[in-house]
Amino acid sequence: MRAALADFAAHLEVAQGTSAHTVRAYTGDVESLLRHAVRHGAAAPRDVDLAALRAWLTTQSERGLARATLARRGAAARAFFDWARRTGRVDSDPASRLASPRVPRTLPTVLAVDAAARLLDDAREAAVEGEPARLREWAAVELLYGAGIRVGELAGVDVDDVDLAQRVVRVLGKGDKERVVPFGVPAARAVTRWLDVGRPALVTARSGPALLLGDRGGRWGQRQVREAVHRLAAAAGVDDVAPHDLRHSAATHLLAGGSDLRSVQEILGHSSLATTQRYTHVTAERLRTSFEQAFPRA
């Protein structure tokens, strides 16, 4: 069981280029499954049948786990046994008929256009004095919103990945897929100011090529980015948002402004157009709310 789990994790990391977060989540889920199976008499993956898988998910449900977590654990089990079948560790795939709970569709958190503008304007005004930390935060939120990139992508950006003349940034997305994303004039101003004033004040021998640096000169991490976004949202008096909500907001505002789905898909780096389409539901919901509030015959 341990050998199979280790090989599966290596397969996710190397063969599929799965993100570190997903590898941790999937291997943790499969480890939970295999421990459950061992407690009930299984000695190897080929000893696990559909009844054991269903019993494991039932146990997870009785612990009060959310539907989304249960759905992910079911997906992890299916991925593991599909891999195990293809590599000869099991004769048949018991998870092929494993049903997962339906996860309710939820709309992403999106700032209104004026609220997003207020957050970004506040970040810019806080950076007027040229304090490196404030310049870093301004550049970060401008790129998160202005380019619609993920927080992990932002943290991984190097100086050479930014082309200020063309106003594009090269990022490494999920599955190690590289894409080049445009950003606007406000983001270019913020990044230019950071590179001219903020970054030189923090750079050390350990900085390397990282675009955004922490207070000690190392690469600015995802946790610090999240903390900064929450703090800036509170200071601007807008709804509390995470970095990914700025990405949601950018996508929704692009579609509301007339951009086509395919272009937004390319900008966001979605492998499936269906993932991008959920932002059309946000736009439609906002239209409905406006209609019901403003139209006498709504």
DRENFI-142223 format. One record per residue: residue in three letters; y, z, x of N, C-alpha, C in turn. Coordinates in steps of 0.05 Angstrom, whole numbers, padded with zeros to 5 digits, always signed. Atoms other than C-alpha are relative to their C-alpha. Layout:
# residues N
AlaYZXYZXYZX...
//
This chain:
# residues 298
Met-00024+00000+00017+00000+00000+00000+00025+00000+00017Arg-00024-00002-00018+00049+00019+00056+00004-00027+00014Ala-00003+00025-00014+00034-00045+00094+00011-00022-00018Ala-00009+00020+00019+00044-00088+00032+00030+00004-00006Leu-00029-00005+00006+00111-00054+00017+00017-00008+00024Ala-00015+00008-00024+00135-00064+00089+00002-00030+00002Asp+00000+00029-00002+00115-00137+00088+00018-00013-00021Phe-00017+00010+00022+00149-00148+00021+00030+00003+00007Ala-00028-00005-00008+00214-00117+00047+00008-00021+00021Ala-00006+00020-00021+00210-00163+00108+00003-00028-00012His-00002+00026+00014+00199-00223+00062+00027-00002-00013Leu-00026+00001+00013+00261-00206+00022+00023-00004+00020Glu-00021+00001-00020+00303-00197+00085+00001-00026+00015Val+00002+00023-00017+00279-00256+00125-00003-00026-00015Ala+00006+00025+00013+00250-00309+00080+00020-00007-00021Gln-00018+00006+00022+00297-00302+00022+00029+00006+00006Gly-00027-00007-00006+00359-00275+00056+00014+00017-00021Thr-00011-00018+00021+00367-00222+00002+00019+00020+00012Ser-00019-00020-00010+00426-00175+00008-00013+00026+00006Ala+00011-00026-00008+00414-00107+00040-00002+00018-00024His+00000-00017+00024+00432-00073-00026-00024-00007-00018Thr+00022+00008+00017+00380-00113-00065-00026+00007+00013Val+00025-00008-00014+00327-00102-00012-00006+00029-00004Arg+00004-00029+00003+00338-00027-00016-00009+00006-00029Ala+00006-00006+00028+00336-00028-00092-00028-00009-00007Tyr+00026+00011+00007+00274-00072-00098-00022+00016+00014Thr+00021-00014-00014+00234-00036-00044-00003+00029-00011Gly+00002-00026+00012+00252+00031-00075-00014-00001-00027Asp+00014+00003+00025+00229+00006-00143-00030-00004+00004Val+00028+00006-00005+00164-00022-00116-00014+00025+00012Glu+00012-00025-00011+00151+00042-00076-00006+00019-00022Ser+00005-00017+00023+00158+00081-00141-00024-00009-00015Leu+00023+00011+00014+00109+00035-00174-00027+00005+00015Leu+00024-00004-00015+00058+00039-00118-00009+00029+00002Arg+00007-00029+00000+00062+00115-00114-00012+00008-00027His+00012-00005+00026+00049+00117-00189-00029-00010-00001Ala+00027+00012+00000-00011+00071-00180-00019+00016+00016Val+00017-00016-00018-00039+00113-00123-00008+00026-00014Arg+00006-00025+00014-00034+00176-00165-00021-00004-00022His+00019+00006+00022-00076+00141-00218-00024-00015+00011Gly+00025+00010-00011-00131+00118-00170+00001-00026+00014Ala-00001+00026-00014-00107+00052-00140+00001+00005+00030Ala+00000-00002-00029-00119+00041-00066+00014-00023+00013Ala-00012+00024-00011-00089-00028-00057+00014-00015-00023Pro-00014+00014+00022-00043-00075-00096-00018-00014-00019Arg+00018+00015+00018-00103-00113-00124-00012+00019-00021Asp+00011-00019+00020-00123-00049-00161+00019+00006-00023Val-00020-00005+00021-00059-00049-00203-00002-00021-00021Asp+00002+00019+00022-00066-00081-00271+00024+00003-00019Leu-00023+00000+00018-00019-00094-00329+00003+00027-00014Ala-00002-00026+00013-00036-00028-00363+00014+00020+00019Ala-00013-00018-00019-00015+00009-00299+00030-00005+00002Leu-00028+00007-00002+00050-00029-00296+00015+00010-00025Arg-00013-00010+00025+00066-00013-00369+00002+00030+00000Ala+00000-00029-00001+00048+00060-00359+00023+00009+00019Trp-00021-00008-00019+00095+00063-00299+00028-00004-00013Leu-00026+00004+00013+00154+00033-00338+00004+00020-00023Thr-00002-00020+00021+00139+00080-00396+00009+00027+00012Thr-00007-00025-00014+00143+00139-00348+00029-00001+00008Gln-00029+00003-00008+00210+00113-00322+00018+00003-00024Ser-00016-00002+00024+00236+00106-00393+00002+00029-00010Glu+00000-00028+00010+00215+00177-00411+00017+00018+00018Arg-00018-00015-00017+00256+00201-00352+00029-00005-00007Gly-00027+00004+00009+00317+00174-00387+00016-00021+00015Leu-00014+00021-00015+00333+00115-00341+00013-00020-00019Ala-00015+00020+00016+00383+00064-00368-00016-00025-00003Arg+00014+00025+00004+00358-00002-00396+00004-00019+00023Ala-00005+00018-00023+00391-00039-00339-00017+00007+00024Thr+00017-00009-00022+00353+00003-00288-00029-00008-00005Leu+00027+00007+00007+00288-00008-00325-00005-00030+00003Ala+00002+00029-00003+00301-00083-00327-00002-00008+00029Arg+00001+00006-00029+00314-00084-00252-00027+00008+00011Arg+00026-00008-00010+00250-00045-00239-00022-00019-00009Gly+00019+00020+00009+00211-00094-00281+00002-00025+00017Ala-00004+00024-00016+00242-00151-00242-00011+00004+00028Ala+00010-00005-00027+00224-00118-00176-00031-00001+00000Ala+00030+00001+00002+00151-00110-00199-00009-00029-00002Arg+00008+00028+00002+00148-00183-00219+00003-00015+00026Ala-00004+00013-00026+00177-00205-00153-00021+00008+00020Phe+00020-00009-00019+00129-00162-00114-00028-00013-00005Phe+00027+00011+00006+00066-00186-00150-00001-00030+00002Asp-00001+00029-00004+00088-00258-00149-00004-00006+00030Trp+00003+00003-00029+00095-00251-00073-00028+00007+00009Ala+00027-00009-00008+00029-00213-00068-00021-00021-00007Arg+00020+00021+00008-00008-00268-00106+00002-00024+00019Arg-00003+00023-00018+00022-00323-00062-00010+00005+00028Thr+00009-00007-00027+00003-00286+00001-00029+00010+00001Gly+00028-00007+00001-00068-00270-00022-00006+00029-00001Arg+00005-00029+00002-00059-00195-00030-00012+00008-00027Val+00013-00005+00027-00079-00199-00104-00011-00027-00009Asp+00013+00024+00010-00124-00249-00140+00016-00012-00023Ser-00016+00010+00022-00079-00254-00201+00024+00018-00003Asp-00026-00014+00002-00009-00232-00220+00000+00016-00026Pro+00000-00016+00024-00012-00173-00269+00028+00003-00012Ala-00027-00004+00010+00064-00172-00275+00011-00024-00015Ser-00010+00025+00013+00069-00243-00303+00004+00004-00030Arg-00003-00005+00028+00062-00214-00373+00014+00027-00006Leu-00015-00025+00003+00104-00152-00361+00027-00005-00013Ala-00025+00003+00014+00161-00148-00411+00019+00022+00009Ser-00020-00019-00007+00226-00114-00392+00019+00004-00024Pro-00018-00005+00022+00275-00082-00440+00024-00019+00001Arg-00023+00018+00001+00331-00127-00464+00026+00017+00006Val-00025-00014-00007+00397-00106-00432+00023-00011-00017Pro-00022+00009+00016+00456-00108-00479+00021-00015+00017Arg-00021+00015-00014+00508-00160-00459+00026+00016+00000Thr-00025-00014-00002+00570-00125-00434+00021-00018+00013Leu-00021+00016-00011+00636-00158-00420+00011+00014+00025Pro-00011-00012-00024+00665-00147-00350+00027+00012-00005Thr-00027-00012+00001+00726-00103-00340+00020-00019+00012Val-00020+00020-00009+00787-00147-00335+00028+00012-00005Leu-00028-00007+00003+00860-00130-00323+00015-00022-00014Ala-00018+00020+00011+00913-00165-00364+00016-00012+00024Val-00015+00014-00022+00954-00214-00323+00023+00017+00009Asp-00023-00016-00008+01015-00169-00324-00009+00025+00015Ala+00010-00024-00014+00974-00108-00303-00009-00007+00028Ala+00008+00009-00027+00943-00147-00245+00025-00004+00018Ala-00025+00005-00015+01013-00169-00224+00013+00026+00008Arg-00013-00026-00007+01038-00097-00227-00015+00013+00023Leu+00016-00012-00022+00981-00072-00183+00007-00013+00027Leu-00005+00015-00025+00994-00127-00131+00029+00004+00009Asp-00028-00004-00008+01069-00118-00133+00004+00028+00011Asp-00002-00027-00010+01062-00043-00123-00011+00002+00028Ala+00011+00000-00027+01017-00055-00063+00019-00013+00020Arg-00019+00014-00018+01068-00103-00034+00024+00018+00006Glu-00024-00017-00003+01126-00054-00045-00007+00024+00018Ala+00008-00022-00017+01086+00002-00012-00002-00008+00029Ala+00004+00009-00027+01077-00041+00049+00027-00009+00013Val-00025+00010-00010+01151-00058+00058+00008+00012+00027Glu-00008-00013-00024+01161-00007+00113-00018-00008+00024Gly+00017+00009-00022+01105-00039+00154-00021+00019+00010Glu+00021-00019-00007+01057+00020+00155-00026-00015+00000Pro+00025+00016-00001+00990-00009+00178-00019+00005-00023Ala+00018-00005+00022+00949+00026+00124+00008-00013-00025Arg-00009+00013+00025+00993+00000+00069-00001-00031+00002Leu+00003+00029-00003+00994-00070+00098-00029-00009-00003Arg+00029+00005+00003+00918-00068+00101-00007-00001-00029Glu+00007-00001+00029+00913-00048+00028+00012-00024-00015Trp-00013+00023+00013+00962-00102+00007-00016-00026+00005Ala+00016+00024-00007+00923-00156+00044-00027+00000-00014Ala+00026-00002+00012+00858-00130+00016+00000-00007-00030Val+00000+00006+00029+00877-00131-00058+00010-00028-00006Glu-00008+00028+00004+00912-00198-00051-00023-00019+00004Leu+00024+00018-00005+00848-00229-00023-00021+00005-00022Leu+00020-00005+00020+00803-00194-00073+00007-00014-00026Tyr-00009+00013+00024+00844-00220-00131+00006-00030+00005Gly-00010+00027-00005+00875-00282-00100-00022-00020+00007Ala+00022+00018-00007+00809-00310-00074-00025+00006-00017Gly+00023-00006+00017+00762-00276-00124-00025+00007+00016Ile+00023-00005-00017+00716-00252-00068-00011+00028-00005Arg+00013-00026+00003+00666-00195-00069+00010+00019+00022Val-00010-00020-00020+00682-00130-00033-00016-00002+00026Gly+00016+00004-00024+00624-00142+00015+00008-00024+00016Glu-00010+00024-00013+00650-00211+00030+00026+00006+00014Leu-00025-00007-00013+00719-00184+00044-00004+00017+00025Ala+00005-00017-00023+00693-00130+00091-00012-00016+00023Gly+00012+00015-00021+00655-00183+00130+00018-00022+00011Val-00017+00022-00009+00714-00231+00140+00010+00006+00028Asp-00012-00002-00026+00735-00243+00212+00026-00015+00001Val-00026+00013-00002+00803-00265+00236-00002-00030+00000Asp+00003+00029-00001+00778-00335+00251-00010-00013-00026Asp+00009+00011+00026+00751-00342+00180+00024-00007-00018Val-00024+00005+00017+00822-00345+00153+00016-00023+00012Asp-00017+00022-00008+00861-00410+00156+00025+00002-00017Leu-00025-00004+00014+00932-00393+00137+00015-00026-00006Ala-00013+00026+00005+00956-00465+00143-00011-00013-00025Gln+00012+00012+00023+00906-00489+00092-00003+00020-00023Arg+00003-00022+00019+00905-00422+00055-00028+00000-00012Val+00028-00003+00008+00830-00416+00053-00013+00021+00018Val+00015-00020-00015+00780-00362+00075-00029-00007-00002Arg+00029+00005+00000+00708-00371+00095-00014+00026-00003Val+00015-00025+00005+00661-00318+00068-00030-00005-00001Leu+00029+00001+00001+00587-00303+00071-00009+00015-00024Gly+00007-00012+00026+00561-00290+00001-00029+00008-00001Lys+00028-00008+00005+00495-00270-00030-00019-00021+00011Gly+00019+00018-00012+00434-00299+00004+00010-00014+00025Asp-00012+00012-00024+00476-00313+00066+00011-00028-00005Lys-00011+00026+00006+00508-00372+00031+00030+00001+00007Glu-00028+00001-00009+00574-00391+00063+00016-00018-00019Arg-00018+00018+00015+00632-00419+00023+00028+00004+00009Val-00028-00001-00007+00705-00433+00034+00016+00002-00026Val-00014-00007+00025+00752-00404-00019+00030-00002+00005Pro-00030+00002-00003+00826-00421-00030+00013+00026-00009Phe-00016-00022+00010+00879-00368-00039+00029-00009-00001Gly-00027+00009+00005+00952-00371-00059+00020+00010+00021Val-00021-00008-00018+01019-00360-00026+00004+00030+00003Pro-00003-00030-00003+01024-00285-00042-00021+00012+00019Ala+00021-00010-00018+00957-00272-00008+00006-00009+00029Ala-00007+00010-00027+00979-00315+00052+00022+00018+00012Arg-00022-00017-00011+01042-00273+00059-00011+00027+00008Ala+00011-00026-00006+01002-00208+00056-00017-00001+00026Val+00017+00002-00023+00951-00231+00107+00016-00005+00026Thr-00018+00006-00023+01005-00259+00154+00013+00025+00009Arg-00014-00025-00007+01043-00193+00152-00020+00019+00013Trp+00021-00017-00012+00978-00155+00166-00007-00009+00028Leu+00007+00010-00027+00961-00199+00225+00022+00003+00020Asp-00023-00002-00018+01031-00196+00254+00007+00028+00007Val-00010-00028-00004+01045-00122+00245-00022+00021-00002Gly+00019-00021+00006+00988-00082+00216-00024+00001+00019Arg+00025+00000-00017+00926-00104+00255+00006+00006+00029Pro-00005-00007-00029+00959-00102+00325+00004+00030+00004Ala-00004-00029-00003+00976-00029+00312-00026+00016+00000Leu+00025-00015+00003+00904-00010+00298-00022-00011+00019Val+00021+00012-00015+00864-00057+00343-00007+00016+00025Thr+00010-00014-00023+00821-00025+00397-00022-00018+00013Ala+00021+00015-00014+00766-00047+00445-00024-00004-00018Arg+00023+00002+00018+00715-00036+00389+00005-00017-00025Ser-00007+00014+00025+00751-00078+00337-00015-00026-00004Gly+00013+00026+00002+00718-00144+00353+00016-00019-00017Pro-00015+00020+00014+00736-00202+00308+00008+00007-00029Ala-00005-00007+00028+00742-00163+00242+00028-00004-00008Leu-00027+00004+00011+00801-00182+00199+00013+00027-00007Leu-00011-00025+00009+00811-00114+00166-00012+00023+00017Leu+00009-00022-00018+00808-00053+00211+00007+00027-00013Gly-00005-00027+00009+00802+00021+00195+00019+00014+00018Asp-00020-00015-00015+00847+00075+00222-00009+00004+00029Arg+00010-00004-00027+00802+00082+00284-00006-00026+00014Gly+00003+00026-00013+00800+00008+00299-00025-00015-00007Gly+00024+00014+00008+00731-00008+00271+00004-00017-00025Arg-00002+00016+00024+00716-00056+00215+00003+00017-00025Trp-00005-00015+00024+00742-00031+00149-00023-00004-00019Gly+00025+00002+00016+00682-00015+00104+00005-00003-00029Gln-00002+00004+00029+00667-00028+00031+00009+00026-00014Arg-00007-00025+00013+00673+00045+00012+00030+00005+00002Gln-00028-00004-00004+00743+00049+00041+00016-00020-00017Val-00014+00020+00017+00763-00015+00004+00000+00010-00029Arg+00002-00009+00027+00738+00014-00062+00020+00024-00005Glu-00019-00023+00003+00777+00079-00051+00029-00010-00001Ala-00028+00011+00000+00840+00039-00036+00007-00013-00026Val-00006+00014+00025+00834-00003-00099+00004+00020-00022His-00003-00021+00020+00824+00059-00143+00027+00013+00003Arg-00025-00014-00005+00884+00092-00110+00024-00018-00008Leu-00021+00018+00007+00928+00030-00119+00003-00003-00030Ala-00001+00003+00029+00909+00023-00192+00013+00025-00012Ala-00013-00025+00011+00928+00096-00205+00030+00000+00006Ala-00028+00000-00007+00994+00088-00168+00016-00020-00017Ala-00014+00021+00016+01011+00025-00209-00001+00007-00029Gly+00001-00008+00028+00994+00060-00274-00016-00020-00017Val+00016+00018+00015+00942+00008-00295-00028+00012-00004Asp+00027-00010+00004+00870+00018-00319-00014+00001+00027Asp+00015-00003-00025+00824+00043-00264-00019-00023+00003Val+00017+00023-00005+00789-00015-00232-00013+00003+00028Ala+00014+00002-00025+00740-00028-00176+00006-00027+00012Pro-00004+00026-00012+00744-00086-00127-00013-00023-00016His+00013+00021+00015+00694-00125-00169+00015-00007-00025Asp-00015+00005+00024+00739-00118-00229+00023-00019+00006Leu-00020+00019-00007+00793-00155-00191-00011-00028+00002Arg+00014+00026+00000+00743-00211-00181-00005-00010-00029His+00003+00007+00029+00727-00210-00256+00027-00009-00011Ser-00027+00007+00010+00802-00212-00270+00008-00027+00010Ala-00008+00026-00011+00813-00271-00224-00014-00023-00015Ala+00015+00021+00014+00757-00311-00257+00010-00004-00028Thr-00009+00002+00028+00781-00296-00327+00028-00013-00001His-00027+00012+00000+00853-00313-00310+00000-00030+00008Leu+00003+00028-00007+00831-00378-00278-00008-00017-00024Leu+00010+00014+00024+00794-00399-00341+00022-00001-00021Ala-00022-00001+00020+00851-00377-00386+00022-00018+00007Gly-00021+00018-00008+00898-00418-00344-00007-00030+00000Gly+00008+00028+00003+00858-00481-00355-00020-00011+00021Ser+00019+00009-00019+00810-00484-00296-00027-00005-00013Asp+00026+00007+00012+00742-00515-00310-00022+00019+00011Leu+00021-00018-00008+00677-00475-00306-00012-00006+00027Arg+00012+00008-00025+00649-00515-00248+00016+00009+00024Ser-00017-00008-00022+00709-00501-00204-00001+00030+00004Val+00001-00029-00002+00707-00427-00220-00027+00008+00011Gln+00026-00005-00011+00633-00427-00205+00000-00003+00030Glu-00001+00004-00029+00646-00456-00136+00017+00021+00014Ile-00017-00020-00012+00702-00407-00122-00014+00027+00002Leu+00014-00026+00001+00660-00347-00142-00026+00000+00016Gly+00026+00002-00015+00597-00372-00107-00024+00007-00017His+00022-00005+00018+00553-00365-00169-00021-00022+00004Ser+00021+00020-00002+00486-00400-00162-00006-00012-00027Ser+00005+00010+00027+00481-00408-00237+00026-00001-00016Leu-00024+00003+00016+00534-00434-00284+00000+00021-00023Ala+00001-00020+00022+00509-00384-00337+00014+00026+00008Thr-00013-00025-00009+00535-00327-00294+00030-00003-00004Thr-00028+00005+00003+00604-00359-00295+00009+00000-00029Gln-00007+00003+00028+00602-00372-00369+00007+00025-00014Arg-00006-00025+00014+00607-00299-00387+00030+00005+00000Tyr-00029-00004+00000+00680-00302-00369+00014-00015-00023Thr-00011+00013+00023+00691-00350-00426-00001+00018-00024His+00002-00019+00021+00668-00294-00472+00023+00020+00001Val-00023-00018-00004+00722-00249-00443+00025-00013-00011Thr-00023+00014+00009+00775-00302-00456+00000-00002-00031Ala+00002+00003+00029+00749-00314-00527+00005+00027-00014Glu-00005-00026+00012+00749-00239-00541+00029+00007+00000Arg-00029-00006-00001+00821-00233-00519+00015-00016-00021Leu-00013+00017+00021+00841-00291-00564-00005+00012-00028Arg+00006-00012+00026+00806-00257-00622+00017+00025-00005Thr-00016-00024+00002+00841-00191-00609+00029-00007-00006Ser-00027+00009+00005+00908-00226-00605+00004-00011-00028Phe-00001+00012+00027+00894-00264-00669+00000+00022-00021Glu+00002-00021+00021+00874-00202-00708+00024+00018+00000Gln-00023-00017-00001+00934-00163-00684+00026-00013-00009Ala-00026+00013+00004+00987-00216-00694+00001-00017-00025Phe+00000+00019+00021+00965-00261-00751-00002+00014-00027Pro+00001-00015+00026+00981-00237-00823-00025-00006-00016Arg+00023+00007+00016+00920-00273-00851-00026+00003+00016Ala+00024-00004-00018+00871-00250-00797-00022+00013-00017
//
